[in-house]
Amino acid sequence: MLKDWIKFLGTAGGRVVVFRQLRHSGGMWLHLNDVNILIDPGPGSLIRIFENSLDPKI
């Protein structure tokens, strides 16, 4: 198992792409030194988090 990793939950950027969800808009999930960090969460972030079996606890 990898100690540190990055998971791209989505890479959408423009308003039309985000609105139509042509690409997912979930941001990036970092796992560094046993700490989870969600960067730039988009409208689809919670859906992508649960689809990828990630644990969003604080």
C-alpha positions in Angstrom: 0.0 0.0 0.0 1.2 3.5 -0.9 2.0 5.7 2.1 1.3 9.1 0.3 -0.9 9.5 -2.7 -3.1 11.9 -4.7 -6.5 11.0 -6.2 -8.0 13.2 -8.8 -11.8 13.3 -8.2 -12.4 15.5 -11.2 -10.6 17.9 -13.5 -13.5 20.1 -14.8 -12.8 23.8 -15.0 -15.0 26.1 -17.1 -18.6 26.9 -16.1 -20.2 25.0 -19.0 -18.1 21.9 -18.3 -19.0 22.0 -14.6 -22.7 22.8 -15.2 -23.1 19.9 -17.7 -20.7 17.7 -15.8 -18.9 16.8 -19.1 -15.9 16.1 -16.8 -16.2 15.4 -13.1 -15.7 18.4 -10.8 -14.6 16.9 -7.6 -11.1 18.4 -7.0 -8.1 16.5 -5.6 -7.8 14.2 -2.5 -4.3 14.1 -1.0 -3.3 11.5 1.6 0.0 12.7 3.1 1.5 11.5 6.4 -1.8 9.9 7.4 -3.7 13.2 6.9 -6.4 13.6 4.3 -6.7 16.9 2.4 -9.4 17.8 -0.1 -8.2 20.6 -2.5 -10.6 22.7 -4.7 -13.8 20.6 -4.1 -16.3 21.1 -6.8 -20.1 20.4 -7.0 -19.5 16.7 -7.5 -16.9 16.2 -4.8 -19.1 14.3 -2.3 -20.4 11.9 -5.0 -16.8 11.2 -6.1 -15.6 10.8 -2.5 -18.2 8.1 -1.8 -17.7 6.4 -5.3 -14.0 6.0 -4.5 -14.6 4.7 -0.9 -12.8 7.6 0.7 -13.6 8.7 4.3 -14.5 12.4 4.5 -14.4 12.6 8.3 -12.9 15.7 9.9 
